Amino acid sequence: MADAIHVDGNALGGLLIEAFGEEMTRARERCAGCGSIRELGALIAYTRGPGDVLRCPDCGSILLVAVRIGDHIRLSARAVAWLETS
């Protein structure tokens, strides 16, 4: 993954609005891997694969995976201990 290009989580802003129906880059989450708390927009985003991935900048845990399947967005957030909207 050393050669992978990443951006910040704000790059997934449009997709997150589509999935949740509201602005989510300012929503906070707690990483189940290391316990750090951050806004989704401050996470590390990888967007060049078949899906989009948000990773914890502290421990590298995969916090959210979003895959577009036809008209739907499938989300997996196995390493998110909690998600809080404002």
N, C-alpha and C positions, 0 to 999 in steps of 0.2 A: 504494500500500500504506500510505500515511500514515494512512488512516482505519481500517485493519484493526485488530481487537482481538486482542491476543495474551496468553498466559499463559506460565508456565514449563513446561519439558518434563515435570514431574511429572504434568501433566494427561493425559499419554499412558501413564501407568504401567500401567493395566489392559490396554490394548491391547498394550503391549510384553510383558507377562507372557503374554498369549494367543498372541502371535506367536513368542516365544522360549522359552516354558515356564519362565521364571525372572524374578525381579526384575531389571529392566534400568535403572532410573533412576539407579543408582549406577555403572553401566558407564561407562567413559571412552572418548572418541573423539578422534581428531585430525582437524581440519578440513583437507581437501586444498587449500582456497583460501588460508588464511592461516597454517596450522600451529598454531593454538591448540588446547589440550587441555582438555576439560571433561567433566564427567559429563553424561549425556543429560538428567537432570533440571534442569540449569542452562541448557539451550538455550532458545531462544525458540520457543514452540509456537503455531501458528495452527490452530484446530480448527473453524472455522465454514464450511469449504468442503466439497466433495464428499469430500475426504480430509483427513488431518491432515499438517501440515508442521512439521518441526523445522529452525530456521535458526541459523546461527552468530551469536552476539551481537556478535562483533568485525567480521566482514566481510560478513555477511548471506547467505553461501552457503546454498543449500538442502542440508541434510545428509541428511535422511530424509523420505521421503513414504510414508505408509501409507494404503491404500485398502481398504475392506472390499468384497469382491465375493461376494455370497451368504454362504456359510459360511466363506470364506477371507479371509485378509489378504494383500494384495500389498504388498511393501516395495521401495522403491528407495533406495539409499544411495550415489549416485554420487560425492558430494563428501566421503565419509568415507574418510580415508586408512587408518585402522585402528580397530577396536573391541575393547576389552579388558574382560572381565568380571572380577569379583573373586572 
